[in-house]
């Protein structure tokens, strides 16, 4: 795939050969024919197949992907100081909120936002949610029933000592778990004192506080643990492969995360960025993403693949009706550093 720089060079070469002396118009024309999309480092081939290729075919706009972790890509935007390489940033909701606080994004307003479920456009985010992730319990069906797995107290049960795993606060599931425990054992999702006190009591039973999906799936398939708090997407491949693995929503404290489509402030191709996000939100693209990578769509008109529906049931189509809620970024951004420090000291360090 041609990079933006390659496209620009080709455009300028053509202009020079034609005897054109003004390079500004050539750069402007090239900029309108390519966009840079900053996205996650996993599922890249599937994303290209599901979204990038059909978008380029439909619009003629080429897409250059720039991949990396949420934090690394956000740091890159800060260092750009208003002259970002990326036009579109696909990023987890918490990091989107951090970027907004630093003035790195601008308001997105595209036609297909009207087609989305209300939770995808509500709140204070400047960009819509294009996928969502449900937090719950992934478990070994030979060791636990669905009812047992849905009860948070399984992590406190001495019979499960050394046989359970929990996410570190640094990953998406970690914040959702903290809020779920806070609601179940405290006054609500932001009751950090009650949550950390409860989690600290479970810590002696926890074999590992994991930081990647690979870690938790390996622990399950190798039989080292019987359950873990995890995002629903972790279970799809395991369930379809025939492993004795299932996923369930917790009986109480159900929270979901969203991935946001943002346009950078200072984007060089804002019209192209808006067209890309509009396509990303279409039922066509959302269905393709769900089929290729198991992403949970935010457009209700998208089709949910059978293997994804098998894991999450009706919650995949309508998470709000299934009791899932999103978190308010305003409640999390200013407290993040304190919560991370306390989790590390009071829970993971036990």
NUNU-294586 format. One record per residue (C-alpha): x, y, z; residue in three letters. Coordinates in steps of 0.2 Angstrom, whole numbers, plus 5000, padded with zeros to 4 digits. Example, Ala and Ser with C-alpha at 12.3 -4.5 7.8 and 13.67 -1.06 7.14 Angstrom:
506249785039ALA
506849955036SER
This chain:
500050005000UNK
500750174995UNK
501150295009UNK
500550475010UNK
502350525006UNK
502450414991UNK
500850484984UNK
501450654987UNK
503050624978UNK
502150544963UNK
500950694962UNK
502350814962UNK
503350724949UNK
501850724937UNK
501650904939UNK
503450944936UNK
503450834920UNK
501950934914UNK
502851104917UNK
501851154932UNK
502851274943UNK
501651274958UNK
501951134970UNK
500551184982UNK
499151134971UNK
499950964968UNK
500150934987UNK
498350984990UNK
497750864976UNK
498850714983UNK
498250755001UNK
496450734995UNK
496750564988UNK
497550485004UNK
497250475023UNK
498250405037UNK
497250305050UNK
498050275067UNK
497350105073UNK
497649955085UNK
499149835081UNK
498049685081UNK
496849625067UNK
497649735054UNK
497449615040UNK
495549585044UNK
495249775046UNK
496049805029UNK
494949675021UNK
493349725030UNK
493549915029UNK
495049985020UNK
494949895003UNK
493049925000UNK
493250105006UNK
494550144994UNK
493650054980UNK
492050154984UNK
492950324986UNK
494650314977UNK
495450374993UNK
496950274998UNK
497250235016UNK
498850215025UNK
498850125042UNK
499850175057UNK
499750055071UNK
500250055089UNK
499550045107UNK
498350175113UNK
499650255124UNK
501050265111UNK
499850335098UNK
499250465110UNK
500950515114UNK
501450525096UNK
499950645093UNK
500550755108UNK
502250765101UNK
501550825084UNK
501050985092UNK
499551015080UNK
500350945064UNK
499850765066UNK
500250635053UNK
498650545056UNK
496950605050UNK
495850475059UNK
496250395076UNK
495350235081UNK
495650225100UNK
494950165116UNK
493650275125UNK
494750325140UNK
496250375129UNK
495050465118UNK
494550565133UNK
496350595138UNK
496650665120UNK
495150775121UNK
495750855137UNK
497350895128UNK
496450965113UNK
497050835101UNK
495350805092UNK
493950895084UNK
492050865083UNK
491550725071UNK
489850745063UNK
489450625049UNK
487750555042UNK
487950375048UNK
488050435066UNK
486150445065UNK
486050265062UNK
487050215078UNK
486350155095UNK
486150295107UNK
487650245118UNK
488750265103UNK
488450455102UNK
487950505120UNK
489150585132UNK
490550705130UNK
491550615117UNK
492050715101UNK
491950555090UNK
490750415089UNK
490950235095UNK
491150115081UNK
491349955091UNK
491049905109UNK
491749775121UNK
490849685135UNK
491649645151UNK
491249485160UNK
491949315165UNK
492749185154UNK
492749015161UNK
493048825160UNK
491348745158UNK
492048585165UNK
492448665181UNK
491048805183UNK
489248825179UNK
488648985171UNK
487849035187UNK
489449005197UNK
490449105184UNK
489249255184UNK
489449275203UNK
490949395208UNK
491249295224UNK
492049155214UNK
493649255215UNK
493449255234UNK
493149075236UNK
494648985244UNK
494248835233UNK
494848935218UNK
496448985226UNK
497848995212UNK
496548955199UNK
495849125194UNK
496549275185UNK
496149455184UNK
496649605172UNK
497849735177UNK
497149905178UNK
498249955163UNK
497149855151UNK
495349895146UNK
494549755156UNK
495449815172UNK
494449975173UNK
492849895169UNK
493149765182UNK
493549895195UNK
491949985191UNK
490949825192UNK
491649775208UNK
491349955215UNK
489549945210UNK
489349765217UNK
490149795234UNK
490149985236UNK
489150135231UNK
489450135213UNK
490650115198UNK
491850255205UNK
491950195223UNK
493750155222UNK
493950125240UNK
492649985241UNK
493249915225UNK
495149905229UNK
494749835247UNK
493749695239UNK
495049655226UNK
496449655239UNK
495449525248UNK
495449425232UNK
497249445227UNK
497949295237UNK
496849185226UNK
497449265210UNK
498749175200UNK
499049315188UNK
498549495185UNK
498649485166UNK
499049625153UNK
498649545137UNK
497349435129UNK
498649305125UNK
499049275143UNK
497349245149UNK
496849125135UNK
498449025137UNK
498149005156UNK
496348945152UNK
496848825138UNK
498248755147UNK
497148715162UNK
498048835174UNK
496548935179UNK
494648905178UNK
494049085176UNK
494549255173UNK
493749425171UNK
493949465153UNK
493149555138UNK
491949445128UNK
493049455112UNK
494349345121UNK
493149195121UNK
492549195103UNK
493949095095UNK
494048975110UNK
492248935109UNK
492148915091UNK
493648795091UNK
492748675103UNK
493748715119UNK
492648695135UNK
492648875137UNK
491149005138UNK
490949185143UNK
489549265154UNK
489049435159UNK
489249455178UNK
487549455188UNK
487949635194UNK
489149765189UNK
489049755170UNK
490049885160UNK
490649905143UNK
492049995134UNK
491950085117UNK
493250115103UNK
493050285096UNK
493350355079UNK
494150525081UNK
494750665068UNK
496350745073UNK
496450935076UNK
497550995061UNK
497150845050UNK
497750875033UNK
496350785024UNK
494750825035UNK
493550785021UNK
494350615018UNK
494350575036UNK
492550615038UNK
492150505023UNK
493150365031UNK
492250375048UNK
490550385039UNK
490950225030UNK
491650145046UNK
489950175054UNK
488950095040UNK
487949935042UNK
489049865028UNK
490749905036UNK
490149855053UNK
489449685047UNK
491149655038UNK
492149695054UNK
491049585065UNK
491249435052UNK
493149465050UNK
493649505068UNK
492249475079UNK
492049665083UNK
490349705091UNK
489549845081UNK
488650005086UNK
487550005071UNK
485949905075UNK
485749865057UNK
487349765056UNK
487249575056UNK
488049485071UNK
488949325066UNK
488349165073UNK
489949125083UNK
489949305091UNK
488049285095UNK
488449115103UNK
489649195115UNK
488749355120UNK
486949315116UNK
485749465114UNK
486949585123UNK
487949595107UNK
486549675098UNK
485849785112UNK
487049795127UNK
486049925136UNK
484549815136UNK
485649675143UNK
486149795158UNK
487849855151UNK
488350035155UNK
489750145149UNK
490850245161UNK
490950435161UNK
492650485156UNK
492550645166UNK
492550535182UNK
494050445176UNK
495350555168UNK
495850665183UNK
495950515194UNK
496850395183UNK
498650415190UNK
498050395208UNK
496950245204UNK
498450155195UNK
499650195209UNK
498350125222UNK
497949975212UNK
499749925210UNK
500149955228UNK
498549885236UNK
498049745225UNK
499249685212UNK
500749705225UNK
499849595238UNK
